[in-house]
Amino acid sequence: MKNTKFLVRVNRGGTRAPEYVQRIDRTPIQLTTHLKLALAMGKFTAEDAVRSIQNSRCSPELVPVQVNA
């Protein structure tokens, strides 16, 4: 059985590689460029992370991924 989890991808513009949320228990939220280190979370937690890092210099988005239950 597979569940849908969400990654939060952050694009800061320019030529930078996209970053992903790695940890949410710190302020500010910790980001990584390594997809395998990204935190897979539930939709409500991911939406909270998007709201907390959304500003004029970056555009976060939810990326759905399938994980084994």
KAHU-V600469 format. One record per residue. RES is the residue in one letter. SS is DSSP state (2 for helix, 1 for strand, 0 for the rest). PHI is phi in whole degrees, 0 to 359 (NA if undefined). BURIAL is I if it has 16 or more other C-alpha atoms within 10 Angstrom, else O. Layout:
BEGIN
<<RES	SS	PHI	BURIAL> <RES	SS	PHI	BURIAL>>
END
This chain:
BEGIN
<<M	0	NA	O> <K	1	246	O> <N	1	245	O> <T	1	263	O> <K	1	243	I> <F	1	231	I> <L	1	254	I> <V	1	252	I> <R	1	262	I> <V	1	241	I> <N	1	253	I> <R	0	258	I> <G	0	81	O> <G	0	73	O> <T	0	261	O> <R	0	294	O> <A	0	288	O> <P	0	297	I> <E	1	247	I> <Y	1	235	I> <V	1	292	I> <Q	1	257	I> <R	1	218	I> <I	0	243	I> <D	0	272	O> <R	0	242	O> <T	0	242	O> <P	0	284	O> <I	0	299	O> <Q	1	275	O> <L	1	245	I> <T	1	218	I> <T	0	268	I> <H	0	270	O> <L	2	301	O> <K	2	289	O> <L	2	267	O> <A	0	292	I> <L	0	276	I> <A	0	271	I> <M	1	224	I> <G	0	290	O> <K	2	299	I> <F	2	293	O> <T	2	294	O> <A	2	296	I> <E	2	295	I> <D	2	296	O> <A	2	296	I> <V	2	299	I> <R	2	297	O> <S	2	284	O> <I	2	252	I> <Q	0	286	O> <N	1	209	O> <S	0	286	O> <R	0	264	O> <C	1	221	O> <S	1	234	O> <P	1	280	I> <E	1	215	I> <L	1	275	I> <V	1	239	O> <P	1	284	I> <V	1	225	O> <Q	1	265	O> <V	1	234	O> <N	1	286	O> <A	0	280	O>>
END
